[in-house]
Amino acid sequence: MIELQTLLVFIPAALALNLTPGADMMFCFGQGLRSGAWPSVSASAGVSVGSMVHVLFAGLGLGAAVAAMPWLFDVIRWMGVTYLLCLAWGAIRNGAITEDAPVRPTHLAFRDGMLVNLTNPKVILFVLAFIPQFVNPATGSVLLQFLTFGVIMAVGGFVVNGLVGIFAGGAGRVLVGNPRASRIIGWTTGGIFAALAIRLAIMERA
């Protein structure tokens, strides 16, 4: 069982990390801007599920394989780059969701958020660097501790990224009645997704 003092240190640290702007936050912002509040919340949930998968992999020791094999890191990374560029092209081509257009199904936003997170190998390397600092094998199952810490981070990330997406969705909804503004939103969202793809493409393993 995780000691209380460990949790009292971990929770503020995890919250601070959740509040730090990063790829997941920017993705949810772009989703909200393009598709609205609820799809962005769904995307945030997908991101959190993806992060829990990374935590599970790290707890099982699979993250060590990503850290040790550069080719595996690169395969995952370029899958993420490709997916983000596809999302960018879709946003630019279609623009924002207009008032008379069908709302994007939330399950698709969930899928996008999860895949964007899962295809970022930097996440599992971060998990391997951060969570073990708080794991104490003497207090119980290492995997259970990994998952507990992962849930705390995932819940915090879901709330923060979801709120960012809701804010972006509100801002985007004000502008959807204007076709020109809708196109600008589409280009802005596509630019965000493309920038995330470039960031992922040029990132280093360390």
N, C-alpha and C positions, 0 to 999 in steps of 0.2 A: 504494500500500500504506500502511495506517495505521501511523504510527510507534509504537514501543513505549511511549515516554513518554506519548503521548496515551492509549493504552489503560490505562496505569497510573493515569491521572487519571480516565478515564471509568468504568472498572469499579466503583471504590468509590462514585462519585457515583450510578451507576445502581442499585447495590445499596441505597444509602441511600434512594433514591426508591422502590424496590420494597418496602422495609420500612415505608414510611410508610403508615398506614391510609388507604385511599381506597375509591372506589366498587367497583372490581374485587375488592378484598380482602373487602369486606363482602358482595358478591354471592356469592363462593365460600364464605364463612362461612355465609350463609343456605342455600345449596345443600347444604352438608354437614350442617347441622342438620336440614334437612328430609328429604334423600334418602340420606345416608350418605357414606362416604369416597370410594368409587370415582366416583360421579357428580360429586362436588365436584372431584376431580382432572381429570375430563373437562371440567368447566366451566372450570377453570383453563387447560387446554390450549386451549379455545375462545377464552378471553380473550386468550391469547398470540398465537393466529393472527389475531384481530381487530386486535391492536396492530401486527402485522407488515403488515397491509393498510394501516393508517394510515401506517406508515413508508414503504411503497411509494408511496402517494399523495403524501406529503410530498416524497419524493425525486424524483418525476416532476413536481412543481410544482403538483399538483392541490389541495394544501392551501391554496395562495394564494387559490383560488376561494372556499373556505369562509371564509377570513379576510376576503375583500373583499366578499362578498355576504351581507348579514344574513339575507335570506330563505332561503338555502340552509342556513345554520346553524340557523335556526329549524325548517325542515322536518325535518332530521335529528334535532334535539333532541326535537320532539314525537312523532316516531315512537318514539324511545327511551322517552319518558314513557308512551306508550300500551302498549308491550310490557311494561315493568316493572309497570304496574298490572294487566295481564292475569296476569302471574306472581304478583303479590301476591294477587289474587283466587283463583287456583288453589291457592295454599298455604293460604289461610284456609279455603277450602271443603273441601279434601281432608285437611288436617292433615299430620302427618309420616307417613313410610312405616312401617307397622307390621310386626311380625315375620312375619305371615301374608300380607302384601300383596306383589304382584309388585314387584321392584325397578325403579325408573325406568331405562329404557334409557340407557346412557351417551352414545349419540350425540345424544339429545335435550338432555342437560345440556351437551354440547359446543356444540350449536347455540345454546342459550340464552346461554352465556358469550360466544360470538362475536358474536351479535346485540346483546347489551347493550353490548359494547365498541364495536362499529361504529356504533351509534346514539348514541354520546356524542361530539359534535363537539369537545368540549373536549380530547379526546385528541390529535386531529391538530394542534390549535393548540399543545398542549404540545410535541408532537414538533417542530413548526416553531420553537419557542422554545429547546428544549434541545439537540437533536442538532447543528444547524448550528454551535454553539460549538466542536465538536470536528472538524468537517469542514475539510479543507485541499485545495482543488482542485489544488494543485501536486503532491500525492502520488498522484493517480490519479482514477479515476471517482468523481464525487460520488454517483451513485446507489449504487454498490457500497459506498461508505463508509456511506451512510445505512442500507443493508440490514445491513451488518456490525454497526453500533451497535444497530440494531433487534433483531437476533438476540440480542445480549448482554442487552438489556433484557427481551426476551420470555422467554428461558430463566430469568433471575433471577426474573421475575414468576411464571412457571409453578411454580417450586420454592416460592417464598414463599407464593403464594396456595393452592397445592396442600396445603402443610403446614397452613395455617390451616383449610382445608376438612376435612382428615383429622381434625384436633383436634375440630372442630365435629361431624363425623360420629360420632366416638367418644362424645362427650357426648350426642348425640341418641340413639344406639343404646342407651345405658343406660336411657333413659326410654321407649322405644317400647312396652314391655310394659304401660304404664299408659295407658289410653284418655284420661284427663284430661290427662296430661302430653303425649300426642300432640297433642291439640287446642291446648295451650299452645304447643307447638313450632310448629304450623301458624300460629297467630296471631303468634308472634314472627317467624317467617320472613316472613310476609306484611307485617308491620310494617317489617321491614328493606327489603323490595323497594319498599314504598310510600314509605318515607323516601327511598330512592334516586331514585324517580320525582319526588318533590317537589323534591329537591335539583337534579335535572336541569331541572325546569320553571322554577325561579327563578334558575338560574345566568345570569350575564352573560357576554358574549362576551370581554371583556377580563379 
